[in-house]
Amino acid sequence: MIKILICVFFFLPLVTAAQIFKKKEEENKGIRFPKYVASKRSIGMIGGIERGNITMLELGIEGHWKKIRLRNARTLAANANMEYNFGHNILGYNAAGWIKKGRVNLTYGVNFNYLTDFTYTRYGMGPQIGFRVLGLHLVNGYNFLLGDNELDQVNKFYVGLRYYFPLEKKTKVVNVNKRKKKDDNKKTPFWRKGKT
């Protein structure tokens, strides 16, 4: 008899508490708790040097978009730059994009380029891989080029070192579970505006 009383006194509160919590869970199913996501956007200048068959000096602009997380932080970036070689009078324009997943990981991207010596032109694209830390970005890549083969003093295989100078930074925190009111989503068609 004592064993039954002990079981009732120990297990009855546990069963009752489990039923109460289950009931509260069912009541809260329609409620969305806030979930905040922080993101960071920055735009700045890049300057650097690229070395391959010839040495090119680079100057351009780069933008970063980053989700702020403790683990698996992801950074997306896009840049446009101009490069020039004074010895061979070669001018180049590049547009590139890369992605980095994690805090200290490699960057993977693609590079589109246009090169000219003001007589002949070459254009193409190629993959690039790099390592970025503290504003410095070490990039290694290969360019698949088309166009005039007479322009042979270009960098097909290259290594570049760039530094990023941030000019503008913005951080935004958003509640992704915030519901919009149904009336906010409704838009009046243009043919009914002004009519009641």
N, C-alpha and C positions, 0 to 999 in steps of 0.2 A: 504494500500500500504506500509505503514511504517512497519507493522508487517511482510509482505512478505520479505522486504529488511533485516530486523533484522534476520529472519530465515535463509535467504540465507547466510548472513555474518557469522552467528554462526555455522550452520550445514554443509555448503559446505566445510570448512577446515577440519572438522572431517571426512566427507565421503572421501575426497581426501587423507587424512593421512592414513585412514584404507586401502584404495586401494594400496597405496604405500607400506605400511608394509606387506600386503598380497603378493605383487609381490616380495619383498625382501625375504620373507619366502620361496616362491617357488624356487627362485634362490639358496638359501642356503640349500635346502634339500639334495643335494649330498655332502655337506661339513660336516665332522665330527669335532666337537669341542673337544679339549682335555679333557679327564676325567682321573684324576690321582687317583690311589689307593696305599695307603701305607701299607706295611706289615712288621712285625717284627719277627725275628727268634732268639731264644736264647737257648743255651745248657749249662747245669751246673750240679753240684753235689747236691744230697739230703742226708740228714742225719736226723734220727729221732728215735722215740720210738713208739712201738705198744704194746698196753695192751689189753688183753683179758683173757683167761684162764691162760696164762703165759705172761711174759714180753719179748719182742724181741727188740733188737737194730738193726737199719736199716742203710744201706749205699748203695748208688747207683747213677745213672745218670738219668737226665730228660731233655727232650727237649720241648720247647714251640713254637707254631706257632700262630701268632696273626694278625688279620686285624685291623688296626688302624682306628677307627671311633669315631665320637662324641656320637652316640647313637648305642645301640645294638652291642657293640664290642664283638667279639667271639674269644675265646682262645681254641686251641686244644693242648693237651699235651700227651706225651707217656713217660713212665719210665721203667727202669729195675733196680731192687735192690736185694741185698742179706740181709738176716736177720739171727740173731743168738741169741740163748738163752744159757747162760753159765751154768745155774743150771741143765737143763735137757739135755744139749748137742744136741740141735735141730738146724739144719741148714735149711734155706729156701731160695728159689729163687722166685722172683715175677716179672711179667711183667704186666703193667697196662696202661690204657689209660683213659683220661677224657676230658670232654668238659665243658666250662663255657661260658654262653651267658650273656653279660652285664658287668658292672663295678664291682658291689658288689652283686654277686649272688652266688647261690650254684653251686658246681661242681658235675657232674654226670659221673660215669665211670664204668669200669669193671676191675676185677683183676684176673689174671691167676697165680696159684702158685704151687710149688713143695716143699714138706717138707720131711725131713729125719732125723732119729737119728742114721744113719749109720748101722742100722739093718733092720728097717721097713721104708716104704715110703708111703706118701699120696700125692695126687695131686687133683687139682680141680679149680674151678672158682667161682666168685660171684660178685654181684653188690656192688658198693660203692657210697656214697654220702658225700660231704664235703663242707668246706668253706675255701676259700683262700684269704688272705690279707697280703700285705707287706712281701711276701716270706714265711710266715707260712701257712701251709695247714693242717687243722684239718679234718680227714677222719674217717668215720664210715662205716663199711661194714660187710657182712656175706659171709663166704666161704662154698660152697657146695663141700665136699671132698669125694673122692673115694680112694680105696687102702686098705692098711693093717689097720684094726681096732685096732690092738695092740698098735699102736702109737696114744694114746688118749690125750696126753699133747700138743694140738695144739689150735690155736685161730680160732674157727669157727665164733664167733661174736667178733668184735674187734673195738677199737678206737685207732687211730694213730695220732701223731703230727709230721710233717716233716718240715724241713726248707730247702729252695732252695737257693743255692749259685751260682749265674750266673757266668760262666766262659767266654762265648763268646756271643756277641750280634751283630746282623746285622739288619739294617733297609733298606728297598728297596722301592723306589717310581717308579711306572710304569704307563705309559700312555696306558690305555686299549683300546683306540680308534685308536691307531696308526696303519695304514694299512701297510701291507708288499707289496713289489713290486711283481708282478706276476712272474718275473724271479727268485726271491728268493725261491719260493715254488717249482719250477721245479727242479727235481734232474735227473741227467743223469743215465740211467740204467747201471748196471755194464758191460753188454755185449757191450755197445756202447762207453765206455770210451776209449779214445785214437784213435777213428775212427772219421773221418770228412766226 
